């Protein structure tokens, strides 16, 4: 198997999971690999992608390309998120709660990788329902997408930030 050398990227690129999938045809089974990738800059920009190929390194490369296309900005409040939220996608549901500075990332596998890539330092999370990595990652992204800062809420309501925060 050949070694695949790549130049270092400006993004944090992490493999969430690789999976061997097979297709049964007349001559037997055809094995392929899928790789779930998370890409982030550590400053609030993050994306995920799924790559599929006959070999693992190729699947990872495709996953990274897909993740870079689907990047989004996350609303941050210092080193945590502005408010509590539940993200849902498919059977996956992820509860995310802001935490005080110094708490660290309290999260399981796939969610931890996303938080670290996004640059969130303090957060508490819990995976509810599905533990399938693809569903958990998608649910986490739905939750992060729905986060709004007090400034954004105040702007849409036509009020001042002091009135919103209370």
Phi and psi in degrees as GROMACS dihedral restraints (atoms count N, CA, C in turn):
[ dihedral_restraints ]
;  ai    aj    ak    al  type     phi  dphi    fc
    3     4     5     6     1   -75.6    20    10
    4     5     6     7     1   148.8    20    10
    6     7     8     9     1   -85.1    20    10
    7     8     9    10     1   135.1    20    10
    9    10    11    12     1  -105.5    20    10
   10    11    12    13     1   112.2    20    10
   12    13    14    15     1  -101.2    20    10
   13    14    15    16     1   132.3    20    10
   15    16    17    18     1  -127.8    20    10
   16    17    18    19     1   152.7    20    10
   18    19    20    21     1   -73.4    20    10
   19    20    21    22     1   147.9    20    10
   21    22    23    24     1   -63.3    20    10
   22    23    24    25     1   142.5    20    10
   24    25    26    27     1   -99.1    20    10
   25    26    27    28     1   158.1    20    10
   27    28    29    30     1   -78.1    20    10
   28    29    30    31     1    -8.1    20    10
   30    31    32    33     1  -102.1    20    10
   31    32    33    34     1   157.7    20    10
   33    34    35    36     1   -84.5    20    10
   34    35    36    37     1   119.7    20    10
   36    37    38    39     1  -115.4    20    10
   37    38    39    40     1   120.0    20    10
   39    40    41    42     1  -129.1    20    10
   40    41    42    43     1   141.8    20    10
   42    43    44    45     1   -88.6    20    10
   43    44    45    46     1   121.4    20    10
   45    46    47    48     1   -80.4    20    10
   46    47    48    49     1   -51.2    20    10
   48    49    50    51     1  -160.2    20    10
   49    50    51    52     1   152.4    20    10
   51    52    53    54     1  -117.3    20    10
   52    53    54    55     1   147.0    20    10
   54    55    56    57     1  -138.0    20    10
   55    56    57    58     1   134.2    20    10
   57    58    59    60     1   -93.1    20    10
   58    59    60    61     1   123.7    20    10
   60    61    62    63     1  -117.8    20    10
   61    62    63    64     1   150.5    20    10
   63    64    65    66     1  -131.5    20    10
   64    65    66    67     1   148.2    20    10
   66    67    68    69     1  -120.4    20    10
   67    68    69    70     1   129.3    20    10
   69    70    71    72     1   -92.0    20    10
   70    71    72    73     1   123.4    20    10
   72    73    74    75     1  -121.2    20    10
   73    74    75    76     1   179.9    20    10
   75    76    77    78     1   -55.4    20    10
   76    77    78    79     1   -38.9    20    10
   78    79    80    81     1   -85.4    20    10
   79    80    81    82     1    -2.6    20    10
   81    82    83    84     1   135.4    20    10
   82    83    84    85     1  -153.2    20    10
   84    85    86    87     1  -100.5    20    10
   85    86    87    88     1   140.0    20    10
   87    88    89    90     1  -107.4    20    10
   88    89    90    91     1   119.5    20    10
   90    91    92    93     1   -92.6    20    10
   91    92    93    94     1   134.3    20    10
   93    94    95    96     1  -136.5    20    10
   94    95    96    97     1   172.2    20    10
   96    97    98    99     1  -126.6    20    10
   97    98    99   100     1   144.4    20    10
   99   100   101   102     1  -120.0    20    10
  100   101   102   103     1   143.4    20    10
  102   103   104   105     1  -129.3    20    10
  103   104   105   106     1   125.3    20    10
  105   106   107   108     1   -96.1    20    10
  106   107   108   109     1   119.9    20    10
  108   109   110   111     1  -117.9    20    10
  109   110   111   112     1   147.1    20    10
  111   112   113   114     1  -123.5    20    10
  112   113   114   115     1   133.1    20    10
  114   115   116   117     1  -126.8    20    10
  115   116   117   118     1   132.2    20    10
  117   118   119   120     1  -150.1    20    10
  118   119   120   121     1   164.3    20    10
  120   121   122   123     1  -103.7    20    10
  121   122   123   124     1    -1.5    20    10
  123   124   125   126     1    76.8    20    10
  124   125   126   127     1     7.4    20    10
  126   127   128   129     1  -129.4    20    10
  127   128   129   130     1    24.9    20    10
  129   130   131   132     1   105.0    20    10
  130   131   132   133     1     1.7    20    10
  132   133   134   135     1  -112.7    20    10
  133   134   135   136     1   127.5    20    10
  135   136   137   138     1  -151.5    20    10
  136   137   138   139     1   153.3    20    10
  138   139   140   141     1  -155.4    20    10
  139   140   141   142     1   160.7    20    10
  141   142   143   144     1  -133.5    20    10
  142   143   144   145     1   155.1    20    10
  144   145   146   147     1  -152.2    20    10
  145   146   147   148     1   154.9    20    10
  147   148   149   150     1  -117.4    20    10
  148   149   150   151     1   122.8    20    10
  150   151   152   153     1  -115.6    20    10
  151   152   153   154     1   139.8    20    10
  153   154   155   156     1  -128.2    20    10
  154   155   156   157     1   134.4    20    10
  156   157   158   159     1  -162.1    20    10
  157   158   159   160     1   173.8    20    10
  159   160   161   162     1   -73.5    20    10
  160   161   162   163     1   -23.1    20    10
  162   163   164   165     1  -127.3    20    10
  163   164   165   166     1   149.6    20    10
  165   166   167   168     1   -60.9    20    10
  166   167   168   169     1   -49.5    20    10
  168   169   170   171     1   -59.0    20    10
  169   170   171   172     1   -36.8    20    10
  171   172   173   174     1   -67.9    20    10
  172   173   174   175     1   -39.7    20    10
  174   175   176   177     1   -63.9    20    10
  175   176   177   178     1   -40.1    20    10
  177   178   179   180     1   -64.2    20    10
  178   179   180   181     1   -44.1    20    10
  180   181   182   183     1   -60.3    20    10
  181   182   183   184     1   -44.7    20    10
  183   184   185   186     1   -64.8    20    10
  184   185   186   187     1   -38.8    20    10
  186   187   188   189     1   -62.6    20    10
  187   188   189   190     1   -40.8    20    10
  189   190   191   192     1   -64.7    20    10
  190   191   192   193     1   -43.5    20    10
  192   193   194   195     1   -59.9    20    10
  193   194   195   196     1   -45.5    20    10
  195   196   197   198     1   -62.8    20    10
  196   197   198   199     1   -41.0    20    10
  198   199   200   201     1   -64.6    20    10
  199   200   201   202     1   -40.2    20    10
  201   202   203   204     1   -65.8    20    10
  202   203   204   205     1   -31.2    20    10
  204   205   206   207     1   -71.0    20    10
  205   206   207   208     1   -31.6    20    10
  207   208   209   210     1  -103.4    20    10
  208   209   210   211     1    33.5    20    10
  210   211   212   213     1   -79.0    20    10
  211   212   213   214     1   148.6    20    10
  213   214   215   216     1  -141.8    20    10
  214   215   216   217     1   161.1    20    10
  216   217   218   219     1   -92.4    20    10
  217   218   219   220     1   139.2    20    10
  219   220   221   222     1  -106.3    20    10
  220   221   222   223     1   133.0    20    10
  222   223   224   225     1   -74.0    20    10
  223   224   225   226     1   117.6    20    10
  225   226   227   228     1  -110.5    20    10
  226   227   228   229     1   154.2    20    10
  228   229   230   231     1  -126.7    20    10
  229   230   231   232     1    88.4    20    10
  231   232   233   234     1    70.8    20    10
  232   233   234   235     1  -120.1    20    10
  234   235   236   237     1  -102.3    20    10
  235   236   237   238     1     9.2    20    10
  237   238   239   240     1  -131.7    20    10
  238   239   240   241     1  -167.6    20    10
  240   241   242   243     1   -98.6    20    10
  241   242   243   244     1   157.0    20    10
  243   244   245   246     1   -68.3    20    10
  244   245   246   247     1   -32.3    20    10
  246   247   248   249     1  -155.5    20    10
  247   248   249   250     1   168.7    20    10
  249   250   251   252     1   -72.8    20    10
  250   251   252   253     1   144.3    20    10
  252   253   254   255     1  -156.3    20    10
  253   254   255   256     1   152.5    20    10
  255   256   257   258     1  -116.0    20    10
  256   257   258   259     1   121.5    20    10
  258   259   260   261     1   -96.5    20    10
  259   260   261   262     1   136.7    20    10
  261   262   263   264     1  -128.1    20    10
  262   263   264   265     1   136.1    20    10
  264   265   266   267     1  -154.9    20    10
  265   266   267   268     1   121.1    20    10
  267   268   269   270     1    60.3    20    10
  268   269   270   271     1  -130.0    20    10
  270   271   272   273     1   -89.4    20    10
  271   272   273   274     1    -4.9    20    10
  273   274   275   276     1   -81.9    20    10
  274   275   276   277     1   139.4    20    10
  276   277   278   279     1  -142.9    20    10
  277   278   279   280     1   128.5    20    10
  279   280   281   282     1  -128.1    20    10
  280   281   282   283     1   124.7    20    10
  282   283   284   285     1   -92.4    20    10
  283   284   285   286     1   128.6    20    10
  285   286   287   288     1  -125.3    20    10
  286   287   288   289     1   128.5    20    10
  288   289   290   291     1  -124.6    20    10
  289   290   291   292     1   138.4    20    10
  291   292   293   294     1   -65.6    20    10
  292   293   294   295     1   153.7    20    10
  294   295   296   297     1  -135.2    20    10
  295   296   297   298     1   156.1    20    10
  297   298   299   300     1   -67.1    20    10
  298   299   300   301     1   151.8    20    10
  300   301   302   303     1   -56.9    20    10
  301   302   303   304     1   136.5    20    10
  303   304   305   306     1    97.4    20    10
  304   305   306   307     1    -7.0    20    10
  306   307   308   309     1   -69.7    20    10
  307   308   309   310     1   -41.1    20    10
  309   310   311   312     1    88.6    20    10
  310   311   312   313     1  -177.1    20    10
  312   313   314   315     1   -92.2    20    10
  313   314   315   316     1   107.5    20    10
  315   316   317   318     1  -100.3    20    10
  316   317   318   319     1    96.0    20    10
  318   319   320   321     1  -157.8    20    10
  319   320   321   322     1   153.4    20    10
  321   322   323   324     1   -89.7    20    10
  322   323   324   325     1   155.1    20    10
  324   325   326   327     1     3.5    20    10
  325   326   327   328     1   -92.2    20    10
  327   328   329   330     1   -60.5    20    10
  328   329   330   331     1   -37.4    20    10
  330   331   332   333     1   -68.4    20    10
  331   332   333   334     1   -40.2    20    10
  333   334   335   336     1   -59.0    20    10
  334   335   336   337     1   -43.8    20    10
  336   337   338   339     1   -60.1    20    10
  337   338   339   340     1   -43.0    20    10
  339   340   341   342     1   -64.7    20    10
  340   341   342   343     1   -45.7    20    10
  342   343   344   345     1   -62.0    20    10
  343   344   345   346     1   -41.8    20    10
  345   346   347   348     1   -67.0    20    10
  346   347   348   349     1   -39.7    20    10
  348   349   350   351     1   -68.6    20    10
  349   350   351   352     1   -32.6    20    10
  351   352   353   354     1   -79.1    20    10
  352   353   354   355     1   -18.6    20    10
  354   355   356   357     1    90.9    20    10
  355   356   357   358     1    18.5    20    10
  357   358   359   360     1   -85.3    20    10
  358   359   360   361     1   121.6    20    10
  360   361   362   363     1   -95.8    20    10
  361   362   363   364     1   -31.5    20    10
  363   364   365   366     1  -128.2    20    10
  364   365   366   367     1   114.2    20    10
  366   367   368   369     1  -162.9    20    10
  367   368   369   370     1   150.6    20    10
  369   370   371   372     1  -117.9    20    10
  370   371   372   373     1   131.6    20    10
  372   373   374   375     1  -135.9    20    10
  373   374   375   376     1   158.7    20    10
  375   376   377   378     1  -146.1    20    10
  376   377   378   379     1   128.9    20    10
  378   379   380   381     1   -83.2    20    10
  379   380   381   382     1   123.3    20    10
  381   382   383   384     1  -108.5    20    10
  382   383   384   385     1   150.9    20    10
  384   385   386   387     1    61.0    20    10
  385   386   387   388     1  -119.1    20    10
  387   388   389   390     1   -64.6    20    10
  388   389   390   391     1   142.8    20    10
  390   391   392   393     1  -110.4    20    10
  391   392   393   394     1     7.4    20    10
  393   394   395   396     1   -66.2    20    10
  394   395   396   397     1   124.3    20    10
  396   397   398   399     1   -52.1    20    10
  397   398   399   400     1   -42.0    20    10
  399   400   401   402     1   -62.7    20    10
  400   401   402   403     1   -43.9    20    10
  402   403   404   405     1   -68.4    20    10
  403   404   405   406     1   -40.1    20    10
  405   406   407   408     1   -64.6    20    10
  406   407   408   409     1   -44.0    20    10
  408   409   410   411     1   -63.4    20    10
  409   410   411   412     1   -45.7    20    10
  411   412   413   414     1   -61.7    20    10
  412   413   414   415     1   -41.6    20    10
  414   415   416   417     1   -65.7    20    10
  415   416   417   418     1   -40.1    20    10
  417   418   419   420     1   -61.8    20    10
  418   419   420   421     1   -42.7    20    10
  420   421   422   423     1   -67.0    20    10
  421   422   423   424     1   -37.3    20    10
  423   424   425   426     1   -61.3    20    10
  424   425   426   427     1   -41.7    20    10
  426   427   428   429     1   -64.8    20    10
  427   428   429   430     1   -47.0    20    10
  429   430   431   432     1   -64.0    20    10
  430   431   432   433     1   -33.9    20    10
  432   433   434   435     1   -66.0    20    10
  433   434   435   436     1   -33.5    20    10
  435   436   437   438     1   -85.2    20    10
  436   437   438   439     1    -4.4    20    10
  438   439   440   441     1   -68.1    20    10
  439   440   441   442     1   139.5    20    10
  441   442   443   444     1  -135.6    20    10
  442   443   444   445     1   138.9    20    10
  444   445   446   447     1   -80.5    20    10
  445   446   447   448     1   159.7    20    10
  447   448   449   450     1   -56.4    20    10
  448   449   450   451     1   -32.8    20    10
  450   451   452   453     1   -63.8    20    10
  451   452   453   454     1   -43.5    20    10
  453   454   455   456     1   -64.8    20    10
  454   455   456   457     1   -42.1    20    10
  456   457   458   459     1   -64.7    20    10
  457   458   459   460     1   -43.7    20    10
  459   460   461   462     1   -62.6    20    10
  460   461   462   463     1   -39.6    20    10
  462   463   464   465     1   -65.0    20    10
  463   464   465   466     1   -43.8    20    10
  465   466   467   468     1   -69.9    20    10
  466   467   468   469     1   -31.2    20    10
  468   469   470   471     1   -88.5    20    10
  469   470   471   472     1   -10.7    20    10
  471   472   473   474     1    73.4    20    10
  472   473   474   475     1    33.0    20    10
  474   475   476   477     1  -123.8    20    10
  475   476   477   478     1   175.0    20    10
  477   478   479   480     1   -87.8    20    10
  478   479   480   481     1   162.1    20    10
  480   481   482   483     1   -63.8    20    10
  481   482   483   484     1   -36.2    20    10
  483   484   485   486     1   -61.0    20    10
  484   485   486   487     1   -37.7    20    10
  486   487   488   489     1   -67.5    20    10
  487   488   489   490     1   -36.7    20    10
  489   490   491   492     1   -72.3    20    10
  490   491   492   493     1   -48.9    20    10
  492   493   494   495     1   -69.4    20    10
  493   494   495   496     1   -34.2    20    10
